[in-house]
Amino acid sequence: MAPDAIICVRIYYHQPMSITIPWINEFKYVEVTLINSRTFKCSLDHAKKSFYRGANAIFGKIGRTASEEVILELIKSKCIPVLLYGLEACHMVKAQFHSLNFVVNRLFMKLFRTNNIEIMKCCQYYLGFNLPSVMLAKRTDNFENICYKYNLSNVE
């Protein structure tokens, strides 16, 4: 067993069995990857890979034939939910928010064929496309309100 890992899952069987449960550094539960840490942390790697996979599939199917507005609506409805799934329950640090924003910023750079940050931010503003950090803040507030409503006081 690895002494530096802290995640363990206990499995119960009806018949007595002797099995060894390995200690691991990452644990995937309902599409959210929890990582080995002193505090509760989630990994964004799988979510970002899934986002890129979905966005590339959209670009591959429709290419440049559709307008930017149509592509962004498809991204908003199909890829953003995959990127943000379950993260409202995770404590996120500033670097993780920047990492999520970077994913969308790169998408805008690819879509509008620019490397200029100011042009990209103007496109996001005028098209009404919020960054994932803004979307996640709203989702987290809703999640916390629901937890407060049902007296789930252990959620921070």
SULRAQUI-V906190 format. One line per field, one symbol per residue. psi: psi as a letter, one per 30 degrees, with the letter a starting at -180 (. if undefined). burial: I if it has 24 or more other ideal C-beta (glycine too) atoms within 12 Angstrom, else O. Layout:
psi=???
burial=???
This chain:
psi=kkffkfkkkkkklekkljlkjkklfkkkjhgkjklklfljkkkfeeeeeeeeeeeeeeeeefbgelleeeeeeeeefeeeeeefkffffkkkleeeeeeeeeeeeeeeeeeghlgjeeeeeeeeeffhjkleeeeeeeeeeeeeeeeeeghiffk.
burial=OOOOOOIOOOOOOOOOOOOOOOOOOOIOOOOIIIIOOOOOIIIIOIIIOIIIOIIOOIIOOOOOOOOIOOIIOIIIOOIIOIIIIIIIIIOIOOOIIOIIIIIIIIIIOIIIOOOOOOOIOOIIOOIOIOIIIOIIOOIIOOOOOOOOOOOOOOOO
